[in-house]
Amino acid sequence: MTETAPETSGGTPGETGPGDTEAALRRRRLAAWRASDRLLWRGGADRVIADQLTALAADAALVCDPDEAADFYGDGIVAGLERRVASLLGFPEAVFFPTGTMAQQVALRCWAGRTGNPVVALHPLAHPERHERGAFSAVSGLRTVHPTREPRLPTADEVSGFEEPFGALMLELPLRDAGFSLPTWDELVAVVGAARERDAVVHFDGARLWECPPHFGHSLSEIASLADSVYVSFYKSLRGLSGAALAGPADVMSEARAWRHRYGGLPFQQYPVAVSALLGLERELPRLPSYVAHAKLVASALSDALRAGGVPWFRLLPEVPHTHQFQLFLPYAADTLNEASLRQAEETGVTLFRFWSEETGVPGVSATEVTVAEEGVSWGAEDVRAALHDFLGRVG
């Protein structure tokens, strides 16, 4: 359900192709989103480069001394960011990575060397299985297995009864492609315990871990303490430019630094990304509980309006959001829904939905991801219902 950057057609001048059409559509979307004054969430791509650089320079003093020397191969402000993450998650050390894809490959490669077992148990909907082109096996020599295919994380019984050994259990919290769903706290504790009984290590794919404490009723460090290592992202919920961190025991993090270098993950300077990550920790992290709470109001209002609007079928996943994000499924073609969403933004300045996909596994059903952030907390239930009513009128 991720929208990727379009490619050009590669034809001769004056000709057009599928890539040109996609590029034009993307430009149209970005223009509409940037011009909208009512949104549930505004993404980083909504702002032009000049605006983002200006804001970063203006705000840098909130989290660092702008007159200090820039980082040099991971020292300075990058090392400071690593210490901040380690403290928040309750681990001895953390290591900055340019991407989460690299961070998780390195983490599980390090654990495989310690356990002697390159098999990773994870969900078939997990990010490495769906969105990373088989990188675990192609790059790191790992093999994946699936304790469950249900649209939720595996249970303790499924992990205990799985038919073959594995060295690591990877849990994506929340599981994005299953509606950003989470287990209960007791279920999470139980499945971690089941892995331990099988002498497996536990790694959390915590790309969106930052917003999980309200659901679990436990702090970030309490959640992270269940795992042997945790990866977190800076550009998703925290709105950083990019980047990730891996936290864990000191010896594993020492090895992770070596593999990061081998994988090409140690750029000369990374201070813009580090500053944006620190700003996210300073400003967005404390606000996430309010976003999670408001997502429940938005989901409830959408459900009420869809019932009142005569839609033949719909589904919210989960019905009550576990985080500040959830999925909505409707029985229409994605092209129809995308055009309705775009025209609503262009003609009213209201962006309710951003991108619909038919990658649902059900013919004739499309899905979108709904995110509630700072821009959305001012929406009341009636605002949501009115926007949904207008949207449905454009669907026809």
Steps between C-alpha positions, in 0.01 A plus 500: 500500500806719481514757223837494326672767298404480134739422218507680167402317185842524341345566157599752239425872549134575449388148583326401821485174684370349827783661696408845372137450602603383848739793539229748404257339742754515780565869432125561505466319833788689660362833381158420647641380831727802535211736431259329741426684821312214667681167533518217749875479444761679289793297365855613444449494122230764537766767556749621239874469564550868580229498767639186663856634511385835635298336777787268592746788529255709700425223750843341537584705808222321689700176502864592438754779486492617136853633539650163588699306242308270269527126553785302350423135418246459779640711784365826641127548463451150357663344806281723717191373322612142560537567874154658512338200334684252721377686808139518378490128422697389807790334316873544560564623146335596174641533148379743234420357155401678179210256448296252698554238230872508572455519879288185515719300267800584716314422824383158386833419340672572832253283690537216248872495566434466873220241486652299215159498329432729199124436506279798590137442598279794404161582355448468122361857505812634673691774323802285401268250332282755319713802423871415492545276193609196699797682650534268801592205278648686203741715702538354848468124456195475725195279449149593612213286629145590599347372826159634389324640196215654694478882464655555844825424674559136602370372831709328765347164404588551134859584589530210744352250257681611186644198319860610445773676697571869456768722647303824525139609527433838340184684601385810310335738746251601374445266204438760231353285226247352743356842584780617730379235743651412837455211742400564858778545753440153645507347150828676423660381824379146431631480142839636608508238775418227250794604283732501800392146588621399154836672564425760234585868528226759451536804274237774474442675169400818677482734201184634663574397858487862614117504493447163674508595873133615517377164373725290721474722808877476541790733429732475202777356715265243654386388155855490364625306803311194375729477195869430449522776239271768362500703179326839487441744214535876506309601187163331554320606818773746602503680162876500464666524160608135507709265709464227759666362810571154633517454879630201691784354711840667475675205336231461235503874428879492464467231234209690344728799447744282309226357277351846448833609354520189280147559373590858401297657779754748640477821293750780554241736657141448614426804711181614316341159561622491861363849571162407353492181707578686821228753417257212455591357839464843656172605339313209346568225752312676786204567268453145375263393782262780402513385137422143606202617705366717219533221244231316693264797459576524128446127446170506686377802302601337171314183595185693590513702177560195282197327648288812452634549147362173370833344411426134425800372695801639682755394756721685743808305605517496796146612578645699791851618405791372707723792399444828312477308172249252359372364169167556327365260235226599250336301214608727215782513246813681617492734199150615595594560863829670417329740259230580757762563768702721271206705376386555857843636591522718189147641520448535875848513655413193709723194478316217672664208320827502311562180307290190432632161388340183366777287653251352746473146370127551443379593149303824493617610844746785558672616817660813635706579807364772727745690719403751767770744607533864606290628210216262583450554872291812433246295303182426690271209425271724294795622293586139417142411415461806276824428315400136452156601371663730244746228400226240444313747282803510273526120487157485343 
